[in-house]
Amino acid sequence: MNNFSGRLRNRHLFSSLMLAGVLLASGAQALTYSIEDLGSIPGIANSYGKGINASGQVTGKAISGLHSHTFRTTSGGKISDPGTDLGVLPGGSSSQGYGINASGQVAGQADVSSGYNHAFRTTSGGTISDPGTDLGVLPGATYSIGYG
């Protein structure tokens, strides 16, 4: 080991010890977390959360075989609650939400009749099949994805 890497390692060790000392001196409290089962869309066994906003609304996908549907929960709600299934684009069979903003708008991707995916953005209370939700693709492209 050369002298430079030894000094670098010692600086990292010193920095780590200083941070630990500051946290202990400040009386830092340990954070606790809990995991909550949000369920799934009725009749669909698997669901995956992909995004959460500050008020606790969650979006993601519920999968059944080769197809999935986007969901949006209410704050503190379950995926199985009425109105959480946001559906698919007209002519499509799958969708998944990736992001959700403070207003509850969901962004994601959904397939269309061509088999390619289009980015979508819902209104705060709307579904994927609502007019204006399909964001299409850029000129010359075949697919797009909305990440939020």
N, C-alpha and C positions, 0 to 999 in steps of 0.2 A: 504494500500500500504506500503510495507516495504521500508526501507531507500535506499536499492540498486536500486530498480526500479525507485524511485524518482530521484536519481542521474543520472541514465541512461536516463530518459526522459529529464532532464535538459541538459545533454550533447548533445542529438539530437537537442533540441531546439536551443542551443548555436551554434552548428555546422551549422544548417540551417540559422540562422541569420548571421553568419560569411560569408557563401557562398553568401547570398543575398547582403551583404555589398561589397564583392569583385566584384561581377558582376556589381553592380551599380557604384562602383568607377572606374571600367575599361571602362565604357561606352559601355557595351555589347549591341549589336544590336539584336533586335528580328529577329528570322529566319522566313522567309515566305516560304510557300509551295504552290504548285498548283497541282490539280488533272486533269489528261488528259484522256479522253475517247479514248481507243485504238481500239474500235470496236470489231469485231469478224470475224471468218472465214466466207466468204459468204455462206449463207444458214444455218448458225448455230447461234442461238440467244444468247447464254450465253458463256462468256469466263472469265477465272480467271488467273491473273498473279501470278506466284509462285516464280519467281526469276528474278533478274535484275543485270547486270554487270555495271562496272564503265563507260562504253561508252553509256549506256542507252538502250542496247538490253534487251528485256524482253522475258521470256519463261513462259509457263503455259499450260493450257488446255482450249479447246473450247468444250462445251458439247451439244450434240444433242440426246435427249432421254436417252438411257442407254449407249451410246457410247461417247467417247471423243477423240480428236486429239490434239497432242502437237503442239504448235506454237513457232516460234522464229521470233521476229521483227528485223528490222535493227535499228540502232541508230536513234531515232526520228521517226521511222516508225510506221505504224498501223498494227494491226493483219490482217486486210482485204487486205493488199498489196499482190501482187502476190509473190508466193514462201515462204510464212510464214508457211503454213500447212506442218508439217514434217511427217504426216501420221502415220502408225502403222507397227508393225513387221509382216512379212509374216505369214498368218494364223490367225492373231489376228484382233480385231475390235476396240480396245481402247488403248490410250496412254496418258501420261501426263508428262510434263517436270517439274522438281523441281529446277534445278540449271543451271546456265549458266556462263562459265568462260570468261576471258578477250578475248580469241580467238574466242568466239561464239560457243564453243562446249556445247551441251545440255546434261544433265544427267537426267534420270527419270525412269519410269517404263511403260511397255507395255505388254498387254496380248498376249499369244501365243495360238495355236490350242488346247492345253490341258486345257485351261481356267485359268492357273496360270500366274502370272506376272514375267517378266524377267527385270532385270536392263538393261538399254541401255545407250550408249554414242555416240553421233553423231560426225562427223567431223565438222569443223567450218562452212562449207557450205553444208553439206550433210543432208540426210533425215534418218529417222528411219529404213527404209527398205534396206539401203545400206549394202553391205557385211561387216561383222566385227562389226556392231553396237550392236547386241544382245550380252550382256555379260554373259548370261546363269545364272546358279545357282551353289552354292557350292555342293560338293558331299554329297548326302543324303538329300539335301534340295529340296523343291518343288517350291519356289519362291525367288525372290531377288528384291531389289529396289535400284536405284541410286539417291542419294540426292545431288550430286554435289561437 
